[in-house]
Amino acid sequence: MSPSYALASEMTNQGYSAAQMSKLIVNLYEKASSAPLTTQSKQQLVKEFQSVLKTREEFGDVVGTPFDTWWNTRGIDLFGLDRAPPKVQALAHLHKGNHDISQALDRLKKYADVRKAEGSPSSLIVAIPLGITKRMQLGLISKLLEAHKEEMPIKSAKSKRPFAVQRLRREPLEKGIHLLWLHARLPELTLWRLGVAAKVSKTYSEGLHAINSRVLDSNLDSRHSLAILTRRMLTRAQLTAENAAHGIFPSHEKRLLPEFDNEQVFRRMIKSNPKLIKNKPDSSAKD
């Protein structure tokens, strides 16, 4: 989704001169700037863009390459770890009528070495009754996992490209990505309608529909609050995309943003995943 990464890809493929590259970089940011850029700002942008070119050199074509292919050829080398991936382990089988759990305790002691090799991830050790239906088993396990829910731990601390945070909050990250995609897909939607479609806020979206809701005095406050929250989340998502292009992920650290041309973002998204264009909703709502 990053415009700067897309420009770095274009530069890689076209072989522009240094002067041409500088002009393209400055132009990308000037389009999004409300005021003319100073000479110093332009020079700083060109200098900072080197990190985008470095990221593009390492990550390659992330738009036109299927993820599995990219992972096997580039990703695993960038994010590969020096420990085994965690796996679900069957530690013991307690047979019906057998009260002796010494075998389970022995297996648990041996599991300590396996656990250490996996980096000692947070785990649950459970006893699953086998005399009930699979559906009941899965339901009980699901409740246990929900009761012991944890944020996703960062697994790339020792990789070439470590993550920029200690704990990865997946839900807001994915919601921001989804919002960026919807904005590129439905650029004609006003911010509050976009917020409803992207489920930015359950509170302010109550009673509103992204397409069919009318603009009324009775929903003015909700629409206004939604527009503010949507703009804020959209900016954070754009910053996340741009920081990723500079090799910092996940991060919404402040930086000057380039122009996010929705049509171009849409084209890149469709090229990356053609299925996303299917079932495009009617977005003919007017304000």
Order of alpha helices (4+ residues) and beta strands (2+ residues): alpha-alpha-alpha-alpha-alpha-alpha-alpha-beta-beta-alpha-alpha-alpha-alpha-alpha
